[in-house]
Amino acid sequence: SLLQLLSNVLLWDGIVQEDTVRDLGLSKLLNRYLLLNLLNTPPGLDNIEKCNKVVACFPERWFQDLKSGSTLPELLNFCQHLLQ
Protein backbone atom coordinates (compact mmCIF):
# COMPACT_ATOMS: atom_id res chain seq x y z
CA SER A 1 0.00 0.00 0.00
CA LEU A 2 2.78 2.42 0.89
CA LEU A 3 4.65 1.67 -2.30
CA GLN A 4 1.54 2.33 -4.39
CA LEU A 5 0.96 5.59 -2.50
CA LEU A 6 4.59 6.65 -3.05
CA SER A 7 4.29 5.85 -6.74
CA ASN A 8 1.09 7.89 -7.04
CA VAL A 9 2.55 10.87 -5.17
CA LEU A 10 5.68 10.89 -7.33
CA LEU A 11 3.52 10.88 -10.47
CA TRP A 12 2.55 14.44 -9.52
CA ASP A 13 6.11 15.56 -10.33
CA GLY A 14 5.91 18.19 -13.04
CA ILE A 15 2.34 19.07 -12.10
CA VAL A 16 2.86 20.15 -8.48
CA GLN A 17 5.98 22.00 -7.31
CA GLU A 18 8.96 19.65 -7.12
CA ASP A 19 9.76 20.67 -3.53
CA THR A 20 6.26 19.67 -2.45
CA VAL A 21 6.39 16.31 -4.22
CA ARG A 22 9.85 15.54 -2.84
CA ASP A 23 8.84 16.53 0.69
CA LEU A 24 5.69 14.44 0.69
CA GLY A 25 7.05 11.49 -1.27
CA LEU A 26 10.59 11.21 0.04
CA SER A 27 10.76 12.95 3.41
CA LYS A 28 7.39 11.83 4.66
CA LEU A 29 6.37 8.57 2.97
CA LEU A 30 9.73 6.99 2.16
CA ASN A 31 11.77 8.07 5.19
CA ARG A 32 9.05 7.86 7.84
CA TYR A 33 7.08 4.79 6.85
CA LEU A 34 8.40 2.80 3.91
CA LEU A 35 12.01 2.72 5.06
CA LEU A 36 10.94 1.32 8.44
CA ASN A 37 9.24 -1.54 6.62
CA LEU A 38 12.33 -2.16 4.50
CA LEU A 39 14.61 -2.14 7.54
CA ASN A 40 12.41 -4.78 9.21
CA THR A 41 12.40 -7.02 6.14
CA PRO A 42 15.05 -9.74 6.39
CA PRO A 43 17.92 -9.40 3.90
CA GLY A 44 17.30 -11.36 0.75
CA LEU A 45 15.49 -11.37 -2.55
CA ASP A 46 12.25 -10.02 -1.09
CA ASN A 47 14.02 -6.95 0.28
CA ILE A 48 15.89 -6.42 -3.01
CA GLU A 49 12.65 -6.65 -4.97
CA LYS A 50 10.98 -4.07 -2.70
CA CYS A 51 13.94 -1.70 -3.03
CA ASN A 52 13.87 -2.06 -6.83
CA LYS A 53 10.20 -1.11 -6.84
CA VAL A 54 10.93 1.97 -4.73
CA VAL A 55 13.74 3.06 -7.05
CA ALA A 56 11.49 2.58 -10.10
CA CYS A 57 9.13 5.24 -8.70
CA PHE A 58 11.70 8.04 -8.72
CA PRO A 59 11.54 10.52 -11.63
CA GLU A 60 14.80 10.24 -13.61
CA ARG A 61 15.13 14.00 -14.03
CA TRP A 62 15.78 14.37 -10.29
CA PHE A 63 19.14 12.67 -10.82
CA GLN A 64 20.30 14.26 -14.07
CA ASP A 65 22.33 17.09 -12.52
CA LEU A 66 23.88 15.06 -9.70
CA LYS A 67 27.57 14.28 -9.68
CA SER A 68 28.69 10.67 -9.74
CA GLY A 69 28.52 9.08 -6.30
CA SER A 70 26.05 11.61 -4.90
CA THR A 71 22.33 11.49 -4.28
CA LEU A 72 19.42 13.63 -3.15
CA PRO A 73 19.62 14.59 0.53
CA GLU A 74 16.24 12.97 1.18
CA LEU A 75 17.59 9.64 -0.08
CA LEU A 76 20.62 9.33 2.19
CA ASN A 77 18.94 6.91 4.61
CA PHE A 78 17.59 4.80 1.76
CA CYS A 79 21.05 4.72 0.15
CA GLN A 80 22.58 3.57 3.42
CA HIS A 81 20.06 0.74 3.53
CA LEU A 82 20.97 -0.26 -0.04
CA LEU A 83 24.65 -0.31 0.83
CA GLN A 84 24.04 -2.64 3.76
Biopython code that builds the backbone (N, CA, C, O; Angstrom):
import numpy as np
from Bio.PDB.StructureBuilder import StructureBuilder

atoms = [
    (1, "SER", "N", (0.827, -1.200, 0.000)),
    (1, "SER", "CA", (0.000, 0.000, 0.000)),
    (1, "SER", "C", (0.867, 1.257, 0.000)),
    (1, "SER", "O", (0.601, 2.209, -0.734)),
    (2, "LEU", "N", (1.907, 1.244, 0.835)),
    (2, "LEU", "CA", (2.783, 2.420, 0.892)),
    (2, "LEU", "C", (3.536, 2.635, -0.412)),
    (2, "LEU", "O", (3.740, 3.772, -0.838)),
    (3, "LEU", "N", (3.943, 1.554, -1.037)),
    (3, "LEU", "CA", (4.651, 1.668, -2.304)),
    (3, "LEU", "C", (3.738, 2.242, -3.378)),
    (3, "LEU", "O", (4.168, 3.085, -4.165)),
    (4, "GLN", "N", (2.505, 1.806, -3.422)),
    (4, "GLN", "CA", (1.544, 2.334, -4.388)),
    (4, "GLN", "C", (1.282, 3.816, -4.116)),
    (4, "GLN", "O", (1.192, 4.612, -5.051)),
    (5, "LEU", "N", (1.159, 4.187, -2.848)),
    (5, "LEU", "CA", (0.958, 5.585, -2.495)),
    (5, "LEU", "C", (2.162, 6.428, -2.905)),
    (5, "LEU", "O", (1.997, 7.517, -3.455)),
    (6, "LEU", "N", (3.371, 5.934, -2.641)),
    (6, "LEU", "CA", (4.588, 6.648, -3.049)),
    (6, "LEU", "C", (4.612, 6.829, -4.559)),
    (6, "LEU", "O", (4.904, 7.919, -5.052)),
    (7, "SER", "N", (4.311, 5.781, -5.283)),
    (7, "SER", "CA", (4.289, 5.850, -6.744)),
    (7, "SER", "C", (3.293, 6.896, -7.231)),
    (7, "SER", "O", (3.603, 7.674, -8.133)),
    (8, "ASN", "N", (2.111, 6.919, -6.648)),
    (8, "ASN", "CA", (1.087, 7.892, -7.041)),
    (8, "ASN", "C", (1.504, 9.318, -6.707)),
    (8, "ASN", "O", (1.284, 10.228, -7.506)),
    (9, "VAL", "N", (2.094, 9.521, -5.553)),
    (9, "VAL", "CA", (2.548, 10.867, -5.166)),
    (9, "VAL", "C", (3.632, 11.355, -6.120)),
    (9, "VAL", "O", (3.609, 12.511, -6.545)),
    (10, "LEU", "N", (4.581, 10.483, -6.462)),
    (10, "LEU", "CA", (5.677, 10.890, -7.330)),
    (10, "LEU", "C", (5.225, 11.121, -8.772)),
    (10, "LEU", "O", (5.929, 11.781, -9.537)),
    (11, "LEU", "N", (4.075, 10.594, -9.149)),
    (11, "LEU", "CA", (3.515, 10.881, -10.475)),
    (11, "LEU", "C", (3.097, 12.344, -10.612)),
    (11, "LEU", "O", (2.935, 12.844, -11.725)),
    (12, "TRP", "N", (2.925, 13.017, -9.501)),
    (12, "TRP", "CA", (2.547, 14.437, -9.523)),
    (12, "TRP", "C", (3.732, 15.338, -9.864)),
    (12, "TRP", "O", (3.555, 16.544, -10.035)),
    (13, "ASP", "N", (4.936, 14.776, -9.964)),
    (13, "ASP", "CA", (6.114, 15.557, -10.330)),
    (13, "ASP", "C", (5.894, 16.182, -11.702)),
    (13, "ASP", "O", (5.506, 15.500, -12.652)),
    (14, "GLY", "N", (6.141, 17.466, -11.795)),
    (14, "GLY", "CA", (5.914, 18.195, -13.037)),
    (14, "GLY", "C", (4.558, 18.882, -13.057)),
    (14, "GLY", "O", (4.335, 19.797, -13.849)),
    (15, "ILE", "N", (3.659, 18.447, -12.194)),
    (15, "ILE", "CA", (2.336, 19.074, -12.096)),
    (15, "ILE", "C", (2.295, 19.971, -10.865)),
    (15, "ILE", "O", (1.853, 21.118, -10.923)),
    (16, "VAL", "N", (2.767, 19.416, -9.747)),
    (16, "VAL", "CA", (2.861, 20.149, -8.479)),
    (16, "VAL", "C", (4.333, 20.522, -8.302)),
    (16, "VAL", "O", (5.213, 19.866, -8.858)),
    (17, "GLN", "N", (4.596, 21.569, -7.533)),
    (17, "GLN", "CA", (5.978, 21.997, -7.307)),
    (17, "GLN", "C", (6.839, 20.818, -6.867)),
    (17, "GLN", "O", (6.422, 19.995, -6.052)),
    (18, "GLU", "N", (8.051, 20.753, -7.425)),
    (18, "GLU", "CA", (8.957, 19.649, -7.123)),
    (18, "GLU", "C", (9.262, 19.557, -5.632)),
    (18, "GLU", "O", (9.318, 18.456, -5.084)),
    (19, "ASP", "N", (9.459, 20.691, -4.971)),
    (19, "ASP", "CA", (9.756, 20.671, -3.529)),
    (19, "ASP", "C", (8.636, 20.001, -2.739)),
    (19, "ASP", "O", (8.895, 19.264, -1.788)),
    (20, "THR", "N", (7.403, 20.258, -3.133)),
    (20, "THR", "CA", (6.255, 19.675, -2.446)),
    (20, "THR", "C", (6.200, 18.169, -2.663)),
    (20, "THR", "O", (5.962, 17.407, -1.726)),
    (21, "VAL", "N", (6.422, 17.747, -3.898)),
    (21, "VAL", "CA", (6.393, 16.313, -4.217)),
    (21, "VAL", "C", (7.523, 15.589, -3.492)),
    (21, "VAL", "O", (7.315, 14.516, -2.926)),
    (22, "ARG", "N", (8.720, 16.178, -3.510)),
    (22, "ARG", "CA", (9.855, 15.539, -2.840)),
    (22, "ARG", "C", (9.646, 15.472, -1.337)),
    (22, "ARG", "O", (9.988, 14.472, -0.707)),
    (23, "ASP", "N", (9.087, 16.532, -0.757)),
    (23, "ASP", "CA", (8.844, 16.529, 0.688)),
    (23, "ASP", "C", (7.836, 15.455, 1.067)),
    (23, "ASP", "O", (8.068, 14.673, 1.990)),
    (24, "LEU", "N", (6.730, 15.419, 0.360)),
    (24, "LEU", "CA", (5.692, 14.439, 0.693)),
    (24, "LEU", "C", (6.141, 13.023, 0.355)),
    (24, "LEU", "O", (5.990, 12.115, 1.173)),
    (25, "GLY", "N", (6.686, 12.825, -0.829)),
    (25, "GLY", "CA", (7.051, 11.485, -1.267)),
    (25, "GLY", "C", (8.270, 10.916, -0.575)),
    (25, "GLY", "O", (8.258, 9.772, -0.119)),
    (26, "LEU", "N", (9.337, 11.723, -0.496)),
    (26, "LEU", "CA", (10.592, 11.207, 0.039)),
    (26, "LEU", "C", (10.723, 11.428, 1.534)),
    (26, "LEU", "O", (10.977, 10.481, 2.277)),
    (27, "SER", "N", (10.554, 12.659, 1.985)),
    (27, "SER", "CA", (10.757, 12.951, 3.407)),
    (27, "SER", "C", (9.687, 12.314, 4.282)),
    (27, "SER", "O", (9.980, 11.815, 5.369)),
    (28, "LYS", "N", (8.466, 12.331, 3.812)),
    (28, "LYS", "CA", (7.388, 11.829, 4.659)),
    (28, "LYS", "C", (7.123, 10.341, 4.417)),
    (28, "LYS", "O", (7.271, 9.537, 5.338)),
    (29, "LEU", "N", (6.741, 9.965, 3.213)),
    (29, "LEU", "CA", (6.374, 8.566, 2.971)),
    (29, "LEU", "C", (7.571, 7.619, 3.012)),
    (29, "LEU", "O", (7.554, 6.635, 3.751)),
    (30, "LEU", "N", (8.600, 7.904, 2.233)),
    (30, "LEU", "CA", (9.732, 6.990, 2.163)),
    (30, "LEU", "C", (10.483, 6.924, 3.483)),
    (30, "LEU", "O", (10.669, 5.839, 4.035)),
    (31, "ASN", "N", (10.915, 8.063, 3.995)),
    (31, "ASN", "CA", (11.771, 8.068, 5.185)),
    (31, "ASN", "C", (11.033, 7.760, 6.482)),
    (31, "ASN", "O", (11.633, 7.213, 7.407)),
    (32, "ARG", "N", (9.771, 8.089, 6.576)),
    (32, "ARG", "CA", (9.048, 7.856, 7.839)),
    (32, "ARG", "C", (8.397, 6.480, 7.909)),
    (32, "ARG", "O", (8.367, 5.857, 8.970)),
    (33, "TYR", "N", (7.882, 6.011, 6.793)),
    (33, "TYR", "CA", (7.079, 4.788, 6.854)),
    (33, "TYR", "C", (7.671, 3.635, 6.043)),
    (33, "TYR", "O", (7.868, 2.540, 6.570)),
    (34, "LEU", "N", (7.950, 3.877, 4.783)),
    (34, "LEU", "CA", (8.402, 2.800, 3.913)),
    (34, "LEU", "C", (9.770, 2.274, 4.302)),
    (34, "LEU", "O", (10.004, 1.066, 4.258)),
    (35, "LEU", "N", (10.670, 3.157, 4.679)),
    (35, "LEU", "CA", (12.010, 2.724, 5.064)),
    (35, "LEU", "C", (11.972, 1.854, 6.323)),
    (35, "LEU", "O", (12.752, 0.909, 6.444)),
    (36, "LEU", "N", (11.086, 2.161, 7.245)),
    (36, "LEU", "CA", (10.936, 1.317, 8.442)),
    (36, "LEU", "C", (10.538, -0.103, 8.059)),
    (36, "LEU", "O", (11.035, -1.070, 8.635)),
    (37, "ASN", "N", (9.649, -0.223, 7.095)),
    (37, "ASN", "CA", (9.237, -1.536, 6.618)),
    (37, "ASN", "C", (10.407, -2.253, 5.966)),
    (37, "ASN", "O", (10.605, -3.447, 6.192)),
    (38, "LEU", "N", (11.186, -1.539, 5.160)),
    (38, "LEU", "CA", (12.333, -2.156, 4.498)),
    (38, "LEU", "C", (13.393, -2.592, 5.499)),
    (38, "LEU", "O", (14.009, -3.645, 5.333)),
    (39, "LEU", "N", (13.606, -1.798, 6.527)),
    (39, "LEU", "CA", (14.607, -2.135, 7.537)),
    (39, "LEU", "C", (14.204, -3.370, 8.346)),
    (39, "LEU", "O", (15.063, -4.085, 8.863)),
    (40, "ASN", "N", (12.903, -3.616, 8.452)),
    (40, "ASN", "CA", (12.411, -4.777, 9.206)),
    (40, "ASN", "C", (12.215, -6.013, 8.335)),
    (40, "ASN", "O", (11.842, -7.073, 8.838)),
    (41, "THR", "N", (12.464, -5.882, 7.032)),
    (41, "THR", "CA", (12.396, -7.023, 6.137)),
    (41, "THR", "C", (13.748, -7.722, 6.160)),
    (41, "THR", "O", (14.778, -7.068, 5.995)),
    (42, "PRO", "N", (13.767, -9.023, 6.358)),
    (42, "PRO", "CA", (15.054, -9.739, 6.392)),
    (42, "PRO", "C", (15.806, -9.569, 5.066)),
    (42, "PRO", "O", (15.190, -9.495, 4.002)),
    (43, "PRO", "N", (17.142, -9.507, 5.139)),
    (43, "PRO", "CA", (17.924, -9.399, 3.903)),
    (43, "PRO", "C", (17.621, -10.586, 2.983)),
    (43, "PRO", "O", (17.439, -11.716, 3.436)),
    (44, "GLY", "N", (17.573, -10.303, 1.715)),
    (44, "GLY", "CA", (17.296, -11.364, 0.753)),
    (44, "GLY", "C", (16.602, -10.837, -0.475)),
    (44, "GLY", "O", (16.516, -9.627, -0.685)),
    (45, "LEU", "N", (16.112, -11.741, -1.279)),
    (45, "LEU", "CA", (15.490, -11.374, -2.553)),
    (45, "LEU", "C", (14.241, -10.525, -2.374)),
    (45, "LEU", "O", (13.986, -9.625, -3.175)),
    (46, "ASP", "N", (13.466, -10.795, -1.340)),
    (46, "ASP", "CA", (12.248, -10.015, -1.093)),
    (46, "ASP", "C", (12.586, -8.547, -0.834)),
    (46, "ASP", "O", (11.929, -7.649, -1.359)),
    (47, "ASN", "N", (13.601, -8.315, -0.032)),
    (47, "ASN", "CA", (14.023, -6.946, 0.277)),
    (47, "ASN", "C", (14.566, -6.260, -0.979)),
    (47, "ASN", "O", (14.280, -5.087, -1.217)),
    (48, "ILE", "N", (15.339, -6.979, -1.771)),
    (48, "ILE", "CA", (15.887, -6.418, -3.008)),
    (48, "ILE", "C", (14.765, -6.049, -3.971)),
    (48, "ILE", "O", (14.805, -4.994, -4.603)),
    (49, "GLU", "N", (13.779, -6.908, -4.081)),
    (49, "GLU", "CA", (12.646, -6.647, -4.965)),
    (49, "GLU", "C", (11.884, -5.394, -4.519)),
    (49, "GLU", "O", (11.500, -4.570, -5.349)),
    (50, "LYS", "N", (11.668, -5.256, -3.220)),
    (50, "LYS", "CA", (10.980, -4.072, -2.697)),
    (50, "LYS", "C", (11.780, -2.811, -2.983)),
    (50, "LYS", "O", (11.217, -1.795, -3.390)),
    (51, "CYS", "N", (13.083, -2.871, -2.774)),
    (51, "CYS", "CA", (13.941, -1.703, -3.032)),
    (51, "CYS", "C", (13.930, -1.328, -4.509)),
    (51, "CYS", "O", (13.910, -0.143, -4.843)),
    (52, "ASN", "N", (13.944, -2.319, -5.396)),
    (52, "ASN", "CA", (13.875, -2.057, -6.829)),
    (52, "ASN", "C", (12.572, -1.348, -7.206)),
    (52, "ASN", "O", (12.563, -0.458, -8.056)),
    (53, "LYS", "N", (11.484, -1.750, -6.571)),
    (53, "LYS", "CA", (10.195, -1.109, -6.843)),
    (53, "LYS", "C", (10.186, 0.331, -6.361)),
    (53, "LYS", "O", (9.598, 1.197, -7.007)),
    (54, "VAL", "N", (10.831, 0.594, -5.234)),
    (54, "VAL", "CA", (10.928, 1.966, -4.728)),
    (54, "VAL", "C", (11.730, 2.818, -5.705)),
    (54, "VAL", "O", (11.308, 3.918, -6.063)),
    (55, "VAL", "N", (12.873, 2.321, -6.134)),
    (55, "VAL", "CA", (13.737, 3.062, -7.052)),
    (55, "VAL", "C", (13.010, 3.341, -8.370)),
    (55, "VAL", "O", (13.182, 4.413, -8.951)),
    (56, "ALA", "N", (12.218, 2.411, -8.837)),
    (56, "ALA", "CA", (11.493, 2.579, -10.098)),
    (56, "ALA", "C", (10.489, 3.732, -10.039)),
    (56, "ALA", "O", (10.082, 4.244, -11.083)),
    (57, "CYS", "N", (10.089, 4.142, -8.855)),
    (57, "CYS", "CA", (9.128, 5.243, -8.697)),
    (57, "CYS", "C", (9.749, 6.625, -8.909)),
    (57, "CYS", "O", (9.052, 7.578, -9.257)),
    (58, "PHE", "N", (11.059, 6.726, -8.698)),
    (58, "PHE", "CA", (11.701, 8.042, -8.721)),
    (58, "PHE", "C", (11.767, 8.602, -10.138)),
    (58, "PHE", "O", (12.152, 7.889, -11.064)),
    (59, "PRO", "N", (11.391, 9.882, -10.321)),
    (59, "PRO", "CA", (11.539, 10.520, -11.631)),
    (59, "PRO", "C", (13.032, 10.645, -11.994)),
    (59, "PRO", "O", (13.829, 11.117, -11.184)),
    (60, "GLU", "N", (13.396, 10.231, -13.186)),
    (60, "GLU", "CA", (14.797, 10.238, -13.607)),
    (60, "GLU", "C", (15.391, 11.642, -13.619)),
    (60, "GLU", "O", (16.582, 11.809, -13.357)),
    (61, "ARG", "N", (14.590, 12.635, -13.913)),
    (61, "ARG", "CA", (15.129, 14.000, -14.030)),
    (61, "ARG", "C", (15.671, 14.533, -12.706)),
    (61, "ARG", "O", (16.467, 15.472, -12.701)),
    (62, "TRP", "N", (15.253, 13.949, -11.589)),
    (62, "TRP", "CA", (15.784, 14.373, -10.294)),
    (62, "TRP", "C", (17.271, 14.066, -10.165)),
    (62, "TRP", "O", (17.961, 14.675, -9.348)),
    (63, "PHE", "N", (17.763, 13.135, -10.957)),
    (63, "PHE", "CA", (19.143, 12.671, -10.823)),
    (63, "PHE", "C", (20.058, 13.141, -11.953)),
    (63, "PHE", "O", (21.250, 12.831, -11.949)),
    (64, "GLN", "N", (19.527, 13.868, -12.899)),
    (64, "GLN", "CA", (20.299, 14.264, -14.069)),
    (64, "GLN", "C", (21.461, 15.194, -13.749)),
    (64, "GLN", "O", (22.520, 15.076, -14.364)),
    (65, "ASP", "N", (21.296, 16.105, -12.818)),
    (65, "ASP", "CA", (22.333, 17.094, -12.521)),
    (65, "ASP", "C", (23.231, 16.705, -11.353)),
    (65, "ASP", "O", (24.072, 17.497, -10.930)),
    (66, "LEU", "N", (23.063, 15.505, -10.833)),
    (66, "LEU", "CA", (23.877, 15.063, -9.702)),
    (66, "LEU", "C", (25.228, 14.558, -10.183)),
    (66, "LEU", "O", (25.343, 13.969, -11.258)),
    (67, "LYS", "N", (26.238, 14.798, -9.376)),
    (67, "LYS", "CA", (27.570, 14.284, -9.676)),
    (67, "LYS", "C", (27.611, 12.796, -9.359)),
    (67, "LYS", "O", (26.810, 12.300, -8.566)),
    (68, "SER", "N", (28.526, 12.106, -9.968)),
    (68, "SER", "CA", (28.687, 10.674, -9.740)),
    (68, "SER", "C", (28.981, 10.405, -8.264)),
    (68, "SER", "O", (29.814, 11.080, -7.659)),
    (69, "GLY", "N", (28.305, 9.434, -7.700)),
    (69, "GLY", "CA", (28.523, 9.081, -6.302)),
    (69, "GLY", "C", (27.724, 9.909, -5.323)),
    (69, "GLY", "O", (27.883, 9.744, -4.113)),
    (70, "SER", "N", (26.861, 10.803, -5.811)),
    (70, "SER", "CA", (26.052, 11.611, -4.902)),
    (70, "SER", "C", (24.573, 11.281, -5.116)),
    (70, "SER", "O", (24.200, 10.624, -6.088)),
    (71, "THR", "N", (23.757, 11.747, -4.198)),
    (71, "THR", "CA", (22.328, 11.493, -4.284)),
    (71, "THR", "C", (21.564, 12.675, -3.712)),
    (71, "THR", "O", (22.164, 13.642, -3.242)),
    (72, "LEU", "N", (20.263, 12.599, -3.751)),
    (72, "LEU", "CA", (19.422, 13.629, -3.147)),
    (72, "LEU", "C", (19.526, 13.527, -1.632)),
    (72, "LEU", "O", (19.620, 12.422, -1.098)),
    (73, "PRO", "N", (19.511, 14.646, -0.934)),
    (73, "PRO", "CA", (19.625, 14.595, 0.532)),
    (73, "PRO", "C", (18.537, 13.736, 1.185)),
    (73, "PRO", "O", (18.784, 13.077, 2.195)),
    (74, "GLU", "N", (17.346, 13.748, 0.609)),
    (74, "GLU", "CA", (16.241, 12.971, 1.178)),
    (74, "GLU", "C", (16.445, 11.465, 1.022)),
    (74, "GLU", "O", (15.759, 10.677, 1.672)),
    (75, "LEU", "N", (17.372, 11.066, 0.175)),
    (75, "LEU", "CA", (17.586, 9.645, -0.083)),
    (75, "LEU", "C", (18.784, 9.055, 0.652)),
    (75, "LEU", "O", (19.122, 7.891, 0.436)),
    (76, "LEU", "N", (19.423, 9.823, 1.503)),
    (76, "LEU", "CA", (20.619, 9.333, 2.195)),
    (76, "LEU", "C", (20.347, 8.080, 3.023)),
    (76, "LEU", "O", (21.117, 7.121, 2.966)),
    (77, "ASN", "N", (19.269, 8.082, 3.785)),
    (77, "ASN", "CA", (18.942, 6.907, 4.610)),
    (77, "ASN", "C", (18.623, 5.686, 3.750)),
    (77, "ASN", "O", (19.023, 4.569, 4.078)),
    (78, "PHE", "N", (17.913, 5.898, 2.667)),
    (78, "PHE", "CA", (17.595, 4.798, 1.760)),
    (78, "PHE", "C", (18.874, 4.258, 1.114)),
    (78, "PHE", "O", (19.029, 3.046, 0.967)),
    (79, "CYS", "N", (19.775, 5.140, 0.735)),
    (79, "CYS", "CA", (21.054, 4.720, 0.146)),
    (79, "CYS", "C", (21.877, 3.912, 1.143)),
    (79, "CYS", "O", (22.515, 2.926, 0.774)),
    (80, "GLN", "N", (21.864, 4.327, 2.393)),
    (80, "GLN", "CA", (22.583, 3.569, 3.424)),
    (80, "GLN", "C", (22.014, 2.163, 3.554)),
    (80, "GLN", "O", (22.756, 1.196, 3.723)),
    (81, "HIS", "N", (20.695, 2.058, 3.473)),
    (81, "HIS", "CA", (20.056, 0.740, 3.532)),
    (81, "HIS", "C", (20.494, -0.102, 2.334)),
    (81, "HIS", "O", (20.777, -1.290, 2.493)),
    (82, "LEU", "N", (20.555, 0.480, 1.157)),
    (82, "LEU", "CA", (20.965, -0.256, -0.041)),
    (82, "LEU", "C", (22.403, -0.736, 0.080)),
    (82, "LEU", "O", (22.730, -1.838, -0.359)),
    (83, "LEU", "N", (23.258, 0.080, 0.669)),
    (83, "LEU", "CA", (24.648, -0.309, 0.827)),
    (83, "LEU", "C", (24.817, -1.474, 1.807)),
    (83, "LEU", "O", (25.722, -2.293, 1.649)),
    (84, "GLN", "N", (23.967, -1.543, 2.792)),
    (84, "GLN", "CA", (24.038, -2.637, 3.755)),
    (84, "GLN", "C", (23.589, -3.916, 3.119)),
    (84, "GLN", "O", (23.577, -4.960, 3.771)),
]
sb = StructureBuilder()
sb.init_structure("model")
sb.init_model(0)
sb.init_chain("A")
sb.init_seg("    ")
for serial, (resi, resn, name, xyz) in enumerate(atoms, 1):
    if name == "N":
        sb.init_residue(resn, " ", resi, " ")
    sb.init_atom(name, np.array(xyz, "f"), 0.0, 1.0, " ", f" {name:<3s}", serial, name[0])
structure = sb.get_structure()
